[in-house]
Amino acid sequence: MSTAKISPTPRQQGGPPFLMALPALLLFAVFALVPMGIVVYLSFTRWDGLGSPAWAGTGNWHEVLTSDVTRHALWLTLKFMVVSWLVQTPISLLLGVFVAGQQRYRALLAVFYFVPLLISTAAIAIIFKNLLDPNFGLGASLDLPLLNKNWLGDPELAFYAVVFVIAWQFVPFHTLLYQAGTRQIPGSLYEAASIDGAGRLAQFWHITLPQLRYTLVTSSMLMLVGSLTYFDLVFVLTGGGPGYATRLLPLDMYITGFQSNEMGLASAISVVLVAAGLLLSLIVVRFSGFSRMRSQQAGV
């Protein structure tokens, strides 16, 4: 009588399972942990980027925590995170649900919505810098008083102009997330709701939104943590101006390090950025149920 072969366990094949993750852990240590350790060390030194770093103790941290410019940049970054989330989330959600339909014209629109992600950030900033120019931009060319404003030169308008441009670039990405999430919702739920007499709005509110809660958490985490990394578009579009109106924390780090040649201070600001990102991620994971996510597909 033949006997079935028993495949060897991972331990019998060649050691503990964690060895499979060792290459990835080594890469993470070399390219993330070691550079971060160097940055933490530099945050306690005075260094102009050329000579040898000189130990400064907690002087850099005291200056960073008491600097009005850096504190304003931190507050501006937090404000940007909230406003950006409030702008991008509802637009992305509605567009994602819309293009999830099976009609061909919706698939065609989904392609057009994705175009901004194919354009480089620097190119987008240059395009909108010219479009928003009060002298020869879109508003001046079309003679539209509503658009013909000094969007990038007015401290009150520049911040929201940056929010708009970044939303224009990244809404397609989050739309794609919501589109994928919507297409995973079992169709039987909508069929049952239709039989019970529920309309489109009721189906969206009681079926689509609850089923997309994990997608909403994922999109929000990417959006909020990503708000801590916006540099290139803001740098090209406004340079942090006018004044300090759009000087977000990543841009403040760059200006401090590479224009003021204060690498120690810039390193301290970068540590604050990393700490803020980690803290924000932990908060989202802890209070959103992200760690308890399970597949919501039918039969899975």
N, C-alpha and C positions, 0 to 999 in steps of 0.2 A: 504494500500500500504506500502510495506516495505521500510525502509530507510537505506542507507549504513552507517556503523559506521565510525566515524571520529576518527582516532588514535590521541591520545594526543601529543602535541608538547613536545620537550625535556624540555622546561621551565615548562609545566604543569605536567610533570612526576616527577620533583623533583629538580628544581633549574636551574641556568644558565648552559649552555653547558661547560663552562671552568672548572666546577667541575670535569668533566670526566678526564681532564688532570692533576688534582691536585696530584694524587699519583705519576705520572711520574715526575712532577715538584718537589715534595718533595724529591724523590730519587735523582734527579739531584742536588738539593741544598745540600743534606747531603753528597753525595759522590763526588761531583765535586766543587761546589761553596765554601763550608766551607773549605775543604782541600786547595783549591787555595788561599783563604783568609789567612789561616795560613802560607802558603808558602810565600805570599807577605809580611806578618809581619816578618817572619824569614829572609827575604832578607835585612832587615834593622838592623839585629842583628849580633853579634859575638857569635857563638855557635859551640862547638866541638861535639855535639851529646850526651853528658853525663850530663854536669852541666846545670845551668840555663842560658838561652840566655841573653846576655848583649846588650843593645841598642847601635848601632854603627852609627845611622843616615844614611847618603848616602855614607859612606865609602866603603861598599861592591860594590855599583853600580859604584863608581869612579874606583875601582880596576878592576871590570869586563870590563868596557868600555875602560880602558887604558891597559889592559893586552894583551901582544903580543900573548900569547898562546891562549887565548879565542877568540881574533879577528881572529887569524888564523883558529881556529876551526869553527867559524862562516862562514868565507870565504870558507873553505873546505866543509862545509855542503851545502852551496849554489851551489858550483861547483858540488857536488855530485848529488844534485837535478836535475840540468840541464843535466849532462852526463847520469844519470840513466834514465831520461825521453827520451832522444834521443836514448838510446839503447833499452829500453823495449817497447816503443810505436810502432815502425814499426814492430818489431818481433811479438808482441802480436796481432797487427792488421792483419797481413798477416796470421798468424796461425789461428786466430779466424775465418777469412773468409774461410780459407781452410777447417777447421773441421766442418764448418756449413753445408757442403754438406750432402746429404742424403745417400751417399754410406756407406756400412757397414765398410769398412776399415778405413774410416775417423772417424767414431764413435769409432773404436778400438784405433786409434791414439790419440783421445781426452782423452781416459782413461789414456794412458801412459803419456800424457802431464801433467795430473793432479797429478801424483805421487809425485813430489817434494813438493807439498803443504801438503802431508800427513806425511812428515818427520819433526821431530822437528828441530828448528833452530840450537840448540847446536850440534845435530848430523850432520847436513849439514856442519857446520863450522869445526868440527873435521875431517870429511871425506875429505873436500877440503884442509884442512891444511896438511893432509898426502899426498894427490894427488899432491899438488904443492910443496912438499918438494924437494929441489934440490939434495939431497943425495939418497933417496930411493923412490921418488915419481914417477908419471907417466912418466915424461920425462926421468928420469934416467933409469927406468925399460925398456922402449922401445928404449932407446938410440936415442932419437930424439932431435937434437940440438935446434930446434925451441921451444920445450916445456921445455927443460932442462935449465931453468933459475931460478934465485933466486926471484921468484914472490913475496914472502911475506917479503923478506929481503932487497929488493931494494926499496928505497923511490920513485923512478920514476914508478915502476911497481906495488907496493903494492896497491895503490889507485885504479888502474884499475882492479886489481885482485878482490878486494872487490866489485866493481861495477858488475863484471862478476858473482860472486857467488850470489849476491842478485838478479840479473836479472834471473839467473837460478832458483831461488826459487819462484819468484813472477810473472814471465811471464805467467805461467799457469793460475793464477787467472785472469789476465787481458785478456788472451786468452778466458777464459770462458765468460767474459763480452761481448767481440766482437762477439763471437759465438752466444750468445743469441740475441744481437742486429741485427746481419745479418739475423737470422731466422725470425725476425719480419718484414723484408722488403717484401712488397707485391710482389708475383711472377709475377703479371701482368706487372710490370714495366720492368722486364727482357724480358718477352715475346714481349712486344711492341718494345723494343730496338732491339731484334733479328730480328723482321720483318723489321725494318728500316735498317738492315745490320750492326749493331754495334757488334764489336767483344768483346771477354772477357775483354781485357784491357780497352776498351772504356766503357763497362758496369761498370767495377770496378771504373773507374775514375769519371764517370758522374752519377752513380746511387748509388753504394755501399758507397763510401766515403761521399757524401752529406747526405745520410740517416743515417750514423753512427756518425754524428757530435755531437749529444747529448751523445752518448756512449763514444766518444772520450773525451768530457769534463768531464764526470763522472770518467772515468779511469784516466785522467790526474790529477784531483783533489785528488783522492785517492793516486796516485803515488807520487805527490809532497808533500802533507801533510805527507804521510807515511815516506818520506825520513827524516823527522824531528824526527822520533822515532827509527831509527835503532841503536840498542845498543848491544843486546846479540850476534848477529852474528859477529859483528866487534870486540867485546870484546874477544870472544873465538878465532877468526881467527887470529887477529894481536895484540890485546891488545892496539890498538892505534898507534902502531909502524909501521915501524922502526922510531924512533924519534917521530915526530908529524905528520907523513905522512898520517895516517888514523885516527887521533884523531878528530872525528866528535863531534859536540856540545853535543849530549846526553852522549857520552863517557867522554867528558871533565867534564860534570856535575857530573858524577859518581866518577871519579878520584878525583875531587876537594872535594866532600863531604865525600866519604867513604875511601879514601886512604890518603888524606891530612887532613881529619877531619875539614874541613871548611864548615860547613853546611850552614852558612849564605851566603857565596859566591855561593855555589851550588844552593841555593834557588833563588838567583838573576839570575843565568844562566837558571834555569827552567822557571822563569817568562819570560825571553827573548824567550825561546823556545815556550811557550804558545802564546805569543804575535805574534811571527813570523808565527805560524800556523793559528791564527785567521786572521792576515793581508793577508796571502796568500789565505785563503779561500774566504775572502771578495773580493779580486782582481779577482779571478777566477769567482765568482758568478756575479760580476759587469760587467766584460768585455766579458764574454763568452755567456751570455744569459741563464745561468743555471736556473735562477728564472722564465724564461718564457717558460720552456720546456713543450711541449704537446705531447700526444701520436701520433706516426706517423703510426700506424697500419691502414690498410684500413678499412673505415667505422667507425672509432673511433674518 
